[in-house]
Amino acid sequence: MREVFDSFAGFDAFLAYLGVSLVLLGLFTAIYIRITPYHEIALIREGNMAASFSLSGSMLGFIVPLAAAVEHSVSLVDMAIWGVVAMLVQLGAFVAVKLMIPSITHDIPAGKGAQGFFLGTLSLGVGLLSAACMSF
């Protein structure tokens, strides 16, 4: 029975890291949908796959390095700092794609899946690279 209680010794740290991670994810999502000139949530509700691809990819592209920060950080503050770094990298990925494909801000609301898929995939790829670069 003692082993069961010992397993929960780090539960408070788990809750703290999870809470900060979810706040950072919410903050990232709120900022991301504000910097894009289209309304992803409304488009997704309408069945727009391009918006779903792009938003899902960007969120995963943020979550992957955030998970790396949780795993490798030395403290909650350290994790939060690297989470903000991951956020800035993801926002930069959107800006880079917008510069490469200026019409993307019109293509995604128009439901052009290829552009949404490209943005989502590039965001995820950048997130994977970002996570790999987080060497603590």
C-alpha positions as CSV (number, residue, x, y, z in Angstrom):
1,M,0.0,0.0,0.0
2,R,2.9,2.3,0.7
3,E,4.1,2.1,-2.9
4,V,0.7,3.5,-4.1
5,F,1.1,6.5,-1.9
6,D,4.7,7.0,-2.9
7,S,3.6,7.0,-6.5
8,F,1.7,10.2,-5.9
9,A,4.6,12.0,-4.2
10,G,5.1,14.2,-7.3
11,F,1.5,14.8,-8.0
12,D,1.7,18.4,-7.0
13,A,4.5,19.0,-9.5
14,F,2.5,17.2,-12.2
15,L,-0.5,19.5,-11.6
16,A,1.8,22.6,-11.6
17,Y,3.5,21.6,-14.9
18,L,0.2,20.6,-16.5
19,G,-1.5,23.8,-15.4
20,V,1.2,26.0,-16.7
21,S,1.4,24.0,-20.0
22,L,-2.3,24.4,-20.5
23,V,-2.2,28.1,-19.8
24,L,0.7,28.4,-22.3
25,L,-1.3,26.4,-24.9
26,G,-4.3,28.6,-24.4
27,L,-2.2,31.7,-24.7
28,F,-0.5,30.4,-27.9
29,T,-3.9,29.5,-29.4
30,A,-5.4,32.9,-28.6
31,I,-2.4,34.8,-30.0
32,Y,-2.2,32.6,-33.1
33,I,-5.9,33.0,-34.0
34,R,-5.6,36.8,-33.4
35,I,-2.5,37.2,-35.7
36,T,-4.2,35.3,-38.6
37,P,-6.6,37.5,-40.6
38,Y,-9.2,34.8,-40.7
39,H,-11.3,33.2,-38.0
40,E,-10.1,29.6,-37.7
41,I,-12.7,28.4,-35.2
42,A,-15.6,29.7,-37.2
43,L,-14.1,28.2,-40.4
44,I,-13.5,24.8,-38.7
45,R,-17.1,24.9,-37.4
46,E,-18.2,25.4,-41.1
47,G,-16.1,22.3,-42.1
48,N,-13.2,24.1,-43.6
49,M,-10.4,21.5,-43.7
50,A,-7.7,24.0,-44.7
51,A,-8.3,26.0,-41.5
52,S,-8.4,22.7,-39.5
53,F,-5.1,21.6,-41.0
54,S,-3.3,24.9,-40.4
55,L,-4.5,25.4,-36.8
56,S,-4.0,21.8,-35.8
57,G,-0.5,21.7,-37.2
58,S,0.4,25.0,-35.5
59,M,-0.9,23.8,-32.2
60,L,1.0,20.5,-32.5
61,G,4.0,22.4,-33.6
62,F,3.8,24.3,-30.3
63,I,2.9,21.3,-28.1
64,V,5.9,19.2,-29.2
65,P,8.6,21.7,-28.0
66,L,6.5,22.5,-25.0
67,A,6.5,18.8,-24.0
68,A,10.3,18.8,-24.5
69,A,10.5,21.8,-22.2
70,V,8.4,20.1,-19.6
71,E,10.6,16.9,-19.8
72,H,14.0,18.6,-19.8
73,S,13.5,21.8,-17.7
74,V,15.1,22.2,-14.3
75,S,12.2,24.2,-12.9
76,L,8.7,25.4,-13.6
77,V,10.0,28.9,-14.5
78,D,12.6,27.3,-16.8
79,M,9.8,25.4,-18.5
80,A,7.7,28.5,-18.9
81,I,10.6,30.5,-20.4
82,W,11.2,27.7,-23.0
83,G,7.5,27.5,-23.6
84,V,7.5,31.2,-24.6
85,V,10.5,30.6,-26.8
86,A,8.5,27.7,-28.5
87,M,5.6,30.1,-28.9
88,L,7.7,32.8,-30.6
89,V,9.2,30.2,-33.0
90,Q,5.7,29.0,-34.0
91,L,4.4,32.5,-34.5
92,G,7.5,33.1,-36.7
93,A,6.7,30.0,-38.7
94,F,3.3,31.5,-39.6
95,V,5.0,34.8,-40.6
96,A,7.5,32.9,-42.8
97,V,4.8,30.9,-44.6
98,K,2.8,34.1,-45.1
99,L,5.9,35.7,-46.7
100,M,6.5,32.6,-48.9
101,I,2.8,32.3,-49.9
102,P,1.2,35.7,-49.6
103,S,-2.1,34.4,-50.8
104,I,-2.4,31.9,-47.9
105,T,-4.4,34.3,-45.9
106,H,-7.1,34.2,-48.6
107,D,-6.6,30.6,-49.6
108,I,-7.3,29.1,-46.2
109,P,-10.7,30.8,-45.7
110,A,-11.5,29.8,-49.3
111,G,-11.0,26.2,-48.2
112,K,-7.9,25.4,-50.3
113,G,-6.7,22.3,-48.4
114,A,-3.2,22.2,-49.9
115,Q,-2.2,25.6,-48.4
116,G,-3.7,24.7,-45.0
117,F,-1.9,21.3,-45.1
118,F,1.4,23.0,-46.1
119,L,1.1,25.5,-43.2
120,G,0.1,22.9,-40.7
121,T,2.9,20.5,-41.8
122,L,5.5,23.2,-41.8
123,S,4.4,24.3,-38.4
124,L,4.7,20.8,-37.0
125,G,8.1,20.4,-38.6
126,V,9.4,23.6,-37.1
127,G,8.0,22.5,-33.8
128,L,9.9,19.2,-34.1
129,L,13.1,21.0,-34.9
130,S,12.5,23.5,-32.0
131,A,12.0,20.6,-29.6
132,A,15.2,18.9,-30.8
133,C,17.2,22.2,-30.3
134,M,16.1,22.5,-26.7
135,S,19.1,21.0,-25.2
136,F,19.3,21.8,-21.5
